[in-house]
Amino acid sequence: MISQKYKEMLGAKSVIREMSEWAGARAKEIGKENVFDFSLGNPSVPVPQVFTDKMIELLQSRDTMELHGYSQSQGILAVRKKFAQFLNQTYGMEYTAEHIFMTTGAAGAVAHAVRAVTQPGDEVITFAPYFPEYNHYVNQTGAVLKIVPADTQQFQIHFEQLEKTLTPKTMAVLINSPNNPSGTVYSEQTVKRLAELLCEKQKEYGHDIFIISDEPYREILFAGVKAPYISKYYDNTLSCYSFAKSLSIPGERLGYVAANPNATDGELISAMCAQISRGIGHNCPPSIIQIAVAEVLGVTSDLSVYETNMNIIYDELVQLGFTVVKPGGTFYIFPKALEADSVAFCKKAMQYDLVFVPGDSFGCPGYFRMAYCVETDKVRRGMEALRRFVKEVYNK
Amino acid sequence: MISQKYKEMLGAKSVIREMSEWAGARAKEIGKENVFDFSLGNPSVPVPQVFTDKMIELLQSRDTMELHGYSQSQGILAVRKKFAQFLNQTYGMEYTAEHIFMTTGAAGAVAHAVRAVTQPGDEVITFAPYFPEYNHYVNQTGAVLKIVPADTQQFQIHFEQLEKTLTPKTMAVLINSPNNPSGTVYSEQTVKRLAELLCEKQKEYGHDIFIISDEPYREILFAGVKAPYISKYYDNTLSCYSFAKSLSIPGERLGYVAANPNATDGELISAMCAQISRGIGHNCPPSIIQIAVAEVLGVTSDLSVYETNMNIIYDELVQLGFTVVKPGGTFYIFPKALEADSVAFCKKAMQYDLVFVPGDSFGCPGYFRMAYCVETDKVRRGMEALRRFVKEVYNK
């Protein structure tokens, strides 16, 4: 019989998708170049040529049954070895292949990580503002997502609120730095304080608490900003990664879970993820993409345009009197709206063909997200529209 | 805290994997060519050149952000349209893109289909002998897999046993024709009788019962055998397909669910699957593979070698006095073992470097599976080993 649960979900469309669909419809009316669509977090820089060349080389030279054959259920062993070595060199870790589980993007990684360290009824904590899909990644496993209210001063962690949210049922803390939607990068101080607090709580509760660290924006960092590698600071860490943003290949669905070798059962977690896969449709990512990416590890698309765009937008927002925290990375910025109701604010902006996403979607009403993975010229023209909007609607 | 459920699964390794690992180890001792490994269902014929050429052409000509960009959550619309058209032409159906949901292989398809039409506690029926992963695809959703004992005469459906297994909690029947492990193709008579019975039961129980039809071997059919397209005979059918076997690309994880347009909520099921995806790690298959496969629809690898191999093995088995049903398709055959304990039979065969999988794994003890996706020369040499084995151990 048709599942009512999923049928009912059809009514509740993602607001982000809705804004983006409106933008698409509007583009048909007035031309795509005239819609300032800051709604979707879709990479806007080309895939590195070396990746394309590697794909072609593999197709021309490899035995087809080897190239397109089944990978082991944890992912191709040779690929996992390379990823482990790369992470060790880059972040001073001590992973081996057995700590790595290949997934279909960061979504697949988080979905597996949550199942590996919780059971139905357990609590997973995350911090507003947060990526709304976390609700699904967590709640559909039977665990319960608890939200810590935002530190709207800096979008670091509101530790007093976190302490109130932790309970003996907390089995995992899901973090995302560099952050979607705020663009904030957790400081070393934040990460250390989080690690200390969770160590204390592990002792107090007498069980493990895992950090599930969602890191698809790890390489998109702006001048002078360092992103602490979370797993370096806390043993019970599962790092979830995706190549979607760093290589501009979101459609190819490649990511991984890397379990800290010192985590409880750290050497078993990847194998456990392979067991989890059996029930959720075998998330093994495509063989050719696994092999090609492993050959170009460390290469990224030219990500510098995101910083260029961020500076243009940030400066303009400051000039216009917005309250805004300067992003340390990603391709997002999360200013305070000019009225308390950020949905109303975003709707008014649409009259100027500016497409933003209200902070309500991220558990942080009163703010709005701009995704600036957009051509720089359009960003500039978008700022003109923003000035008109702010002047005409808010007299600023 | 580490999930005990998945940790405990690590102990219970798949027997098929275990046999295959033994074969790998043995190959290191005596050379791969001397191990007659009939354990794994891995395609053994090359990928069609036209697929490789298409992949290279796409990489050389398309905009990289378009080629590797996010696909819609149900799969790339243009691709789904082509798949719908192809199915309509081939099987006389009336699908549109909205009935198609792209998945990571047949595993992803079945995992989504089960969730779409059951809720925890519901029953899903399948027929022995059956693919053992069905236990995971179904039981990890919270539904319960019920097994109908085998019709060992023909490996069609044992309808008396099916009637005993149906209850008001039955929400789906999971079938697999052409069948792994028996190689049997359901006759039109079988399919019609199943459809009639389920129609009756739908009325009697007052709710829908779906057929989830797992069809990865749809194109591997032997001389004179026709495979009825299940969905043509029963409206409430979700057809689950994979290109793993037909194009020899199992590692690229491409498949789909096609919901019969006349099924209850047939036009919503694909969209519901996209909602299901959000909780299990977004199974969207890789963009470039979606696009490339859509360009070569109808093309398959040269699958004729499987029939050649089947005939060699079938004739030999008959000659040696085995009880065996002649396969109508796939690359499997499922003879009766020469002693009641088929695990003991398979272990004895290993002493002759023959690797079979005991029927116990498929819910059908006393039989064994041979996967003949193996070079024909090796099949021939394997038959020599089989003759020696049967003569020396069973005096036949």
Chai-1 contact restraints between the chains, C-beta under 6 A:
chainA,res_idxA,chainB,res_idxB,connection_type,confidence,min_distance_angstrom,max_distance_angstrom,comment,restraint_id
A,M1,B,M171,contact,1.0,0.0,6.0,A-B,restraint_1
A,M1,B,H207,contact,1.0,0.0,6.0,A-B,restraint_2
A,M1,B,D208,contact,1.0,0.0,6.0,A-B,restraint_3
A,I2,B,T264,contact,1.0,0.0,6.0,A-B,restraint_4
A,I2,B,D265,contact,1.0,0.0,6.0,A-B,restraint_5
A,S3,B,A116,contact,1.0,0.0,6.0,A-B,restraint_6
A,S3,B,Q119,contact,1.0,0.0,6.0,A-B,restraint_7
A,Y6,B,M272,contact,1.0,0.0,6.0,A-B,restraint_8
A,Y6,B,Q275,contact,1.0,0.0,6.0,A-B,restraint_9
A,Y6,B,I276,contact,1.0,0.0,6.0,A-B,restraint_10
A,K7,B,M272,contact,1.0,0.0,6.0,A-B,restraint_11
A,M9,B,Q275,contact,1.0,0.0,6.0,A-B,restraint_12
A,L10,B,A271,contact,1.0,0.0,6.0,A-B,restraint_13
A,P46,B,T64,contact,1.0,0.0,6.0,A-B,restraint_14
A,V47,B,T64,contact,1.0,0.0,6.0,A-B,restraint_15
A,V47,B,H68,contact,1.0,0.0,6.0,A-B,restraint_16
A,T52,B,L59,contact,1.0,0.0,6.0,A-B,restraint_17
A,M55,B,L59,contact,1.0,0.0,6.0,A-B,restraint_18
A,I56,B,I56,contact,1.0,0.0,6.0,A-B,restraint_19
A,I56,B,L59,contact,1.0,0.0,6.0,A-B,restraint_20
A,L59,B,T52,contact,1.0,0.0,6.0,A-B,restraint_21
A,L59,B,M55,contact,1.0,0.0,6.0,A-B,restraint_22
A,L59,B,I56,contact,1.0,0.0,6.0,A-B,restraint_23
A,T64,B,P46,contact,1.0,0.0,6.0,A-B,restraint_24
A,T64,B,V47,contact,1.0,0.0,6.0,A-B,restraint_25
A,H68,B,V47,contact,1.0,0.0,6.0,A-B,restraint_26
A,H68,B,I249,contact,1.0,0.0,6.0,A-B,restraint_27
A,H68,B,G251,contact,1.0,0.0,6.0,A-B,restraint_28
A,H68,B,E252,contact,1.0,0.0,6.0,A-B,restraint_29
A,G69,B,G251,contact,1.0,0.0,6.0,A-B,restraint_30
A,Y70,B,P250,contact,1.0,0.0,6.0,A-B,restraint_31
A,Y70,B,G251,contact,1.0,0.0,6.0,A-B,restraint_32
A,S71,B,G251,contact,1.0,0.0,6.0,A-B,restraint_33
A,A107,B,G281,contact,1.0,0.0,6.0,A-B,restraint_34
A,A107,B,H282,contact,1.0,0.0,6.0,A-B,restraint_35
A,G108,B,G281,contact,1.0,0.0,6.0,A-B,restraint_36
A,A111,B,I280,contact,1.0,0.0,6.0,A-B,restraint_37
A,A111,B,G281,contact,1.0,0.0,6.0,A-B,restraint_38
A,A116,B,S3,contact,1.0,0.0,6.0,A-B,restraint_39
A,Q119,B,S3,contact,1.0,0.0,6.0,A-B,restraint_40
A,H136,B,R278,contact,1.0,0.0,6.0,A-B,restraint_41
A,H136,B,G279,contact,1.0,0.0,6.0,A-B,restraint_42
A,Q140,B,G279,contact,1.0,0.0,6.0,A-B,restraint_43
A,M171,B,M1,contact,1.0,0.0,6.0,A-B,restraint_44
A,H207,B,M1,contact,1.0,0.0,6.0,A-B,restraint_45
A,D208,B,M1,contact,1.0,0.0,6.0,A-B,restraint_46
A,I249,B,H68,contact,1.0,0.0,6.0,A-B,restraint_47
A,P250,B,Y70,contact,1.0,0.0,6.0,A-B,restraint_48
A,G251,B,H68,contact,1.0,0.0,6.0,A-B,restraint_49
A,G251,B,G69,contact,1.0,0.0,6.0,A-B,restraint_50
A,G251,B,Y70,contact,1.0,0.0,6.0,A-B,restraint_51
A,G251,B,S71,contact,1.0,0.0,6.0,A-B,restraint_52
A,G251,B,S287,contact,1.0,0.0,6.0,A-B,restraint_53
A,E252,B,H68,contact,1.0,0.0,6.0,A-B,restraint_54
A,E252,B,P286,contact,1.0,0.0,6.0,A-B,restraint_55
A,R253,B,P286,contact,1.0,0.0,6.0,A-B,restraint_56
A,T264,B,I2,contact,1.0,0.0,6.0,A-B,restraint_57
A,D265,B,I2,contact,1.0,0.0,6.0,A-B,restraint_58
A,A271,B,L10,contact,1.0,0.0,6.0,A-B,restraint_59
A,M272,B,Y6,contact,1.0,0.0,6.0,A-B,restraint_60
A,M272,B,K7,contact,1.0,0.0,6.0,A-B,restraint_61
A,Q275,B,Y6,contact,1.0,0.0,6.0,A-B,restraint_62
A,Q275,B,M9,contact,1.0,0.0,6.0,A-B,restraint_63
A,I276,B,Y6,contact,1.0,0.0,6.0,A-B,restraint_64
A,R278,B,H136,contact,1.0,0.0,6.0,A-B,restraint_65
A,G279,B,H136,contact,1.0,0.0,6.0,A-B,restraint_66
A,G279,B,Q140,contact,1.0,0.0,6.0,A-B,restraint_67
A,I280,B,A111,contact,1.0,0.0,6.0,A-B,restraint_68
A,I280,B,I280,contact,1.0,0.0,6.0,A-B,restraint_69
A,G281,B,A107,contact,1.0,0.0,6.0,A-B,restraint_70
A,G281,B,G108,contact,1.0,0.0,6.0,A-B,restraint_71
A,G281,B,A111,contact,1.0,0.0,6.0,A-B,restraint_72
A,G281,B,N283,contact,1.0,0.0,6.0,A-B,restraint_73
A,H282,B,A107,contact,1.0,0.0,6.0,A-B,restraint_74
A,N283,B,G281,contact,1.0,0.0,6.0,A-B,restraint_75
A,P286,B,E252,contact,1.0,0.0,6.0,A-B,restraint_76
A,P286,B,R253,contact,1.0,0.0,6.0,A-B,restraint_77
A,P286,B,P286,contact,1.0,0.0,6.0,A-B,restraint_78
A,P286,B,I289,contact,1.0,0.0,6.0,A-B,restraint_79
A,S287,B,G251,contact,1.0,0.0,6.0,A-B,restraint_80
A,I289,B,P286,contact,1.0,0.0,6.0,A-B,restraint_81
